[in-house]
């Protein structure tokens, strides 16, 4: 035990070190004097939450904070990533904070930090640092230059902009929206989870994001709601209703809402991608509530497999005051993304089930008046083979209807993205296709008139090398055969990437690739931290 004089000297030294670390790592958000920013970053000065939750404050430093807290009577709903400090550094920062600005005082030691860190996802600072290190930039495709544009404080899932190279918007998975200005390098949060009327922070997910010609943002929302007798997914579409003093869209309000029984276990894919078609109508992907059509075992989760508005594509009138769902395609497991080619043909890309089935790209033909929407196979088949095929032995698949007539997916002719060295409908198992964008005639010959497709990479260890597929962006050159079926000549465009989740045309000759995390492969099993945005520019483009 230290003598009083030694303890005082130790505390003073810790305070000096802690102040320097605080100013370098914390003051940008919480202020040099711990005052925070009203409604955005909580104050540390005279903080009642800090006094009552010492371990929680340590945990925020070593593991981040993504849940609402109330400080001095005010609610805060932002997100804080882990801070890159080892145990001794974190102890010094905490010592400085709790002995400054009217807080309760005391010495925080490295052992206090280590004890809390041991309960987090990253058990040691070394594990956190390994996960936190951004990987080297991938080699630029021929004719392009690549650079890191911005590192994100949140897990980004979509990008939106006017496509002219100015400021753009990033949607986080839990409702946050960030504005980034490439010219100034300024990253600013403009929408918080608390801004969505009727949803509870931490209980909802945002997966779809687009911008209209008026500059408004449209966002798909899914919220798990415990109800009797069934847990429900209350889902809908929110639209911003105002602009702030800098011209950024704010104040999202519900434009459309509906609900259905929450999925079987983890398989509620919910509403995801949302885009405007050339016809001015709004298109929305509604993913499956099952893995493969199973009925499940828990009565409170609903044992009915898919319902009418899941595993389908919606079309809606954005001008309607009472919007209604029109189903334009069925049997699509989880189209995380969709887009149109230069001729207006609509394609979706879908994640496959836990079984080792190919993942699909489907050509969607909306029905004419009086027609039924076409069925694309799920859950009765994935790819171009039925469920009893050897590679798709899935005990949960229900019996198919009599005389099914499914629309076959795009046939991938390779050389990239195929299984077992053979043409595949459409991608390797477990590679999780995500962002899809079309490059028209104005792009270089090597990529023009083709799709770019991001693949976030596997979450499951496959039977062979499949687990290392994905973590890339593919280029797909589409061709239509005489029998009407589409094929794709597919090549690697950019890899390896940190689980890429969106590809966005930012302006003439300029692309943005959104990395969800920093992990570029599955095998290491490192943890999760927010990713970054990469910029690809055609050489010579201004």
N, C-alpha and C positions, 0 to 999 in steps of 0.2 A: 504494500500500500504506500502511495506517495505521501511524503510530508507535505504540509500545507503550502510551503514555499515552492516545492517542486511541482505540486499540482497546479498552482497558479501559473508557474512558468510554462507548464505543459499546455494549459488552456490558452494562454496568450499566443503561444506558437501555433497551436491548432487554428486559432481565430485568424491569424495572419495568412496561413496557408489557405484556409477555407474562404476567406474573403477574395483572394485572387482567383480561386477556382469558381466561386460564385459569379464574379463579374464576367468570367470567360464563358460560363456554361448556362447560367440561369437568369442573368439580369435582363437579357433581351426580352423575355416574356414577363418576368415577375418584377422588373424594375430594380434599379440600383439600391433603392431603399425599401424594397419588399412590398411596395404598394399594389403591385399587379395592375391589371387593366380591367375596368368595370365590365362585368358580364362575360369577359373572355378568359383572362388569366387570373386565378385567385390570388388574393394578397397573402403574403407570408408575415407581414407585420401584425402583431397582436392577434394572431390567428387562433381562434378557438378550436378549429379542426386540427391544427398542428399540435395543440396542447393535448387534445383527447386521442389523437391517432398517431403517436410517435412512430410505431411500427409501420402504419400505413404510409406515412411520409417517406420513410426509408424505402418502402416497397415501390413508391412512385419513382424514386431515383434509380433503383436497380432493375425494375421490371416495367416501368411505365405506368400510366394511369389512364383508363378508358371508361370510367364509370362516373356518373354525376356525384358531386359532393356539395355540401353546403358549408360555407365559410362565413363566419360573422353575419349569419342570417341571410346570405345571398347564395343562390344556386349557381353552380358552374357546371357546364356540360362539355367542355373541350376535351381533347386528348393530348396526353403527354407521352412521348417515347422514352425509353430508358436512356439514361445519361451515361456516357462512356467514361466512368470513373471507377477505379479499383476500390477495394474495401477501405484502404487507408484514406484515399482522396474523398470518398463518399462520407466517411466519418468526419473529416475536417469540414466539409461543406455543411453537414447537418449540425455540427458544433457551432459553426458561425451563425447559421440561421436561428437556432434555438437560443442563442445568446445575444441576438440583435433585435432591435425594433420592438421592444416590449414583450418578447416571448419569455418562456418559463425557465430557460437556462439549463445547464448541465453539460457534461462532457459525453459525447458519443464516441465510442471506440470501434476499431475495425471488427472486433468480435460481434458487436451489435449488428453491423452491416452483414457480416457473413451469415449470421443466424437467420436473418430475414431472406437473404438471397437464396439460401438453401431451400426455401419453400416456393421459389419462383420457377418459371420455365427454364431459366438459365441458372444453373446451380452455382456456377463460379463466374468470376469476371472473365476468365479465359474463354469460357463457353459463349458468353455474351459478345465478347470481342470477335470471336470467330464468326458468329452469325452477323455481326454488325459490319464487318469489312465488306465494302462494295468490291465486286470482282472487276478485273481489268476490262476495259471496253472491248467488245468484240471487233473483229476485223471488219472494216467497212466493205460493203458490196462494191464491185467494180463500178466506177463512175459516180460514187457517192462519198461524202465525208461524214464521219460520225463523231459526235461529242456528247458529253453529259450536260444536260440542260439545267436540271434542278433535282435536288434530293428532297424527298417528301417527309413530312412529319406524321402522315396518316397513310393507311393502306388504300391507295387509289384503285378504282375499278373501271372508270370511264373518263374520256376526254370529250370536250365539246368546245367549239369556237365558230367564228364566221368563215373560217377557211381562208382568211386573207393574211395570215402571218402575224397578227397582233396578239393582244392578250387572249388567254383562253382559260377554260375552267376545268377543274379536276373534281370528280365525285369520289368521296370516301365511302367505304362499305357500310358505315353507320350514320349516314346522313350529312356529314360535313361536306361543304363545297369550298374549294379554294380557287382564287383567281391568281394567275401568274402572268406577269408582263415580261416577255423575253428581252425587250429593249432595256428595261431598268433592272431586271433580275428580282423584282419585288414579288414575293409570295404572300398573299393575304387571304385569310379566311373570311368569307362573306356570308355563309350560312352555317348554323349550328343545329345539332339535333333538336334542341329546344324550340326551334323555329317551326317545326312541323306540328300544326295543331292536331291534337287528338292522338298522338303517338307518344309512347314513353321512351326516353333515351335508354339505350341498352337493350330494348326489347324489339327493335326493328332493324331492317336491313334495306339498303338502297343499292340496286344493281343496274338500273337502266337510266340513260341520261342523253338528252339531246337539246339542241337550241333551235328555236324557230326564227322566222324572218323578222319578228319584232324584238328579238334579243331576249326573249323569255326562255327559261330553262324548264324542261319537263323531266320528271324524276319518277321512276317506279319504286314503290314502297311495299314491303312485306312485314307484317307484324304478327308474332305469335301471341294469341290471346287465350288464356285459360278460361274455358266456359263449360257449362253443364248442358248436355252430356259429353260434348266433344271439344277438344282443343281446336281452335280455328286459326286459319291464316286470313287476317284482315288485310287485304291487298288493295292497291289502287295506284292512281297516277296523280302526282302533285305538280302544280305549275306555279312558277313565281308570279307575283302579282304587283311588284313595285320595283323601283330602281333606287339605289342609294346616290349620294352626292357625287360619286365617281362614275356613275352610270352602270354599276354592276347590278344584275338582277338579284332580288332578295324576296323575302316573305313568301315562301311556298305554301300554297293552300290546296286542299283536296279538290281535284277536278272530277275524278271518278273513283268510286270505291265499291268493292264487292267482297265476298268471303267464301271460303270453302274449308272443309275439315283439313287440319294440318296433316302433313305427310307422315308416312310410316317411318318412325325413327328419324334419321338424319336426311331423309330424301325429299324434303319439301324444297324444290328448286325455285318455286315462286315466279313472280313476274321479273323479267330481266330486261333484255334489249328493247328499246323504243326508238322508232325513227319515222320520219315523214317520207312518204312515197311521192313519186312524180305526180300522182293524182291528187295530191294535197291531203290525203287521208293519213291517219296515224296507224302505224303497225306496231304490234306488241307481241313479244314472245312470252307465253305462259308455260313454264316447265312442269315436269311430272311431279306427283306427290309420292311416287314409289321409285324403287330401283328398277324393277322389271315387272310391274303390274301386280305384285303380291298384295294379299289382303291384310297382312300384318297379324299381330297377336294381341295388341292392346286395344281394348274397346274404346278407351278415351281418345285414341288417335284416329278412329274411323276405319273400319275394315271393309272398305268398298273399292279398293284399287284406285283407278283414275276416275275423276268426275268430268262432267261435260266441258268445263272450261280449263282443264289442265292437259298438258302434253299436246298443246295446240298452238296455232298462230291466230291472233286477234287482228281485226281491222276496225277502226273507229273513226267517227267524224269529229275532228278537233274543234269545229265551230258549233257543235251541238251544246245546248244548255242542259240536256238530259242524255248524255252519251250512252250508247248501247254497244254491246259486243257482237261483232259478226265473226264467226269462226270461218277461216279461209283455208285451213289445213289441219289434219289430225295425224296422230301417230308419230309425233316428233318429241323425243324424250326430253331434251333440254337444250333448246337452241339459244345458247348464250349470246350468239350474235347472228345477224343477218344483214344482207345488203343487196343492192342491185348492180348488174353489170351495165355496160354502156348502152345496151339496147333495151334496158328496162326489165330484164329477166331477174327474178327474185330468187336468191339462194340463202339457205340457213346452214349453220354448222352446229352439230349437236354432240354433247358428251355422251359416252356409252355407259353401260352398267358395270357393276363390279366384276362380272364375268369377262373373259378375255375376248370380247367382240370388237370388231372395228368400230370406229366412230364416224359419224355420217356428215356428208354435205348433201343437202336435198334441194332439188329444184321445185319451187312452189308455183303452182298455177291456181290463182284464186278462182273460185267457182263463178260461173255465169248465173244470172238470176234463174232460180228454179233448180239449179244443180246442187248436189251434195258436195261438200269439200272432199278432196282426195285424201286417202289414208297412206301414210308413209311407213307403216309397219310396227311401230312400237305399241305395246310391249311384246308383240308376237315374233318379231324378228328384228335384228340389227344387221346392217350391211345388206348383202344380197343372199343370205342363207337363213333358213328357218331356225327356230329355237332348238331343235333336236340335232343340229349340226354339232360335230365333235367339239369345235372350239367355243361353242356357246351352250354348254351344258349348264342350264340354270334351272334349278328345281322350283323357283318361285314363279316362272312364267305361266300364266293361265292358258287354257286351251284356246286356240284361235277360232274366230268365227268360220262358219262354213263358206267355202269358195271365196277366200280372200283374194283381193286384187290390189296388191300394194304397189305404190310407186317406188321404183328402185332408186337408190342414192346415186350420186355422181361416182363414176368409176375412176379411181386414181391409177393412172398408168405409170406413175413414178417419174424419175427414180427415187424421189424422197417421199417419206410418209407412208410407205406401203408395208404390209406384213408378210413375212416369210418369203420375201423376194418376188411376190406375185402381185398383179393388179388387184387393188383392194377397194371395197366400197365403204369408207373412203380413206380413213387414216388408221395408223397403228392404234391398238388398244391402249387406253389409259393416258393418251397424250393431251386430252382436254382442249379442243379448239376453242379459242376465245374471240378476240377482235378480228373483224373482217372488213376490208376496205378495197375499193376498186380504183385502179390506176388507168386513166384513159389515154387517149392518143397524144396528149401533151407531155407524157413522160418519156424517158429514154427507151430506146428500142428493146433493151434487155428486160424491161418490166412492163411496158405499155400494154394496154388491153388485157390486163390480168388482175387477179385478186392477190392481195397480201393477206396472209392469215397468221395470227399469233397463236401459239400453243403453250399454255401455261405449264404443261408438264405433268407427269404422273404423280398421283397421291398414293398409289398402291404399288407394292413390289410385284412385278409380273413374273411369269414362269421362266423368262429368259432375259434378254437384254432390253425388253420393252420399257423397263423402268427408266432407262436413260433417254428415251425419245421425248420429244417436246423440248421445252425451254428454248424455243426458236421462233422465227418467222419464216413461213414458206411463201413461195410465189407459185400461183396456179394459173396456167394458161388453159382456158376453157375451150372445148370443141364439142360440137353436137353431131352425133352420128345420124345416119340415114333413118335409123329406127326411132329417132327422137330422144334417145338416151344421151345424157351429157357425160363427157370424159374430161379429165384434167391432166395435163403434163405438169408435174409438180417438182420443184427444185428448192433447195435450201437458199434462203436469202440472207438471213442474219442469225448468228448463233456463236457461243451460247449466251443466253439471256436469263435474267433473274425473274423467272416465271412471268413472261410478258402477258398482259391481259387486255391490251387495246393497242390498235394502230390507227393513227389519225392523220388525215391530210391537213396540214397547218397552213399551207399557202402554196403558191407556185414553186414546184421543185423542192418542197420541204415536207418531211414526215416526222411525226412524233411517235415513239414507242414507249408505252407505259409499262414499267416493270412493277409487278405487285410486291415482290420481296427482293431479297438479294441473293437467294439461293439459285444456283445454275445447274443443279443436279439433285437427285433424290438420295443417292447412296449414303452421303455423309450424315443425313438426318439432322442437320443443324437447324436451329430454331428460326423463328419468324420475326422479322423487323421490316418496317416500311421501305419501299423501294425508291425508284427515281424515274425520271423521264429522259430518254435519249432523243437527240435530234439527228436526223439524217437529211443531208442537203445534197442535191444534185450538183456536182462540180460545175462551176460556171454560172449557176443560178444566183440571182440577186435576192 
